[in-house]
Amino acid sequence: MTLDPDRYECPEHHTDLTSLVEEALEFQGPPVAYRPGPRPFQVIVTCEGSGMGAHSLTCTGTHNP
């Protein structure tokens, strides 16, 4: 899978969330209709907050499965 941007990070904790974004996209399943090229997405992931309390972040971009 190719993401654009290729890295997602929590702006508060500087934690890499890229693998969580990829996992969330896998759970969305295949598209209903095939469309070649990058597809836009929006997913909500949880940053664990470096021990300071988890919080949700919305990540957007495009991906090529």
Rosetta blueprint (number, residue, H / E / L):
1 M L
2 T E
3 L E
4 D E
5 P L
6 D L
7 R L
8 Y L
9 E E
10 C L
11 P L
12 E L
13 H L
14 H L
15 T L
16 D E
17 L L
18 T H
19 S H
20 L H
21 V H
22 E H
23 E H
24 A H
25 L H
26 E H
27 F H
28 Q H
29 G L
30 P L
31 P L
32 V L
33 A L
34 Y L
35 R L
36 P L
37 G L
38 P L
39 R E
40 P E
41 F E
42 Q E
43 V E
44 I E
45 V E
46 T E
47 C E
48 E L
49 G H
50 S H
51 G H
52 M L
53 G L
54 A L
55 H E
56 S E
57 L E
58 T E
59 C E
60 T E
61 G E
62 T E
63 H E
64 N E
65 P L
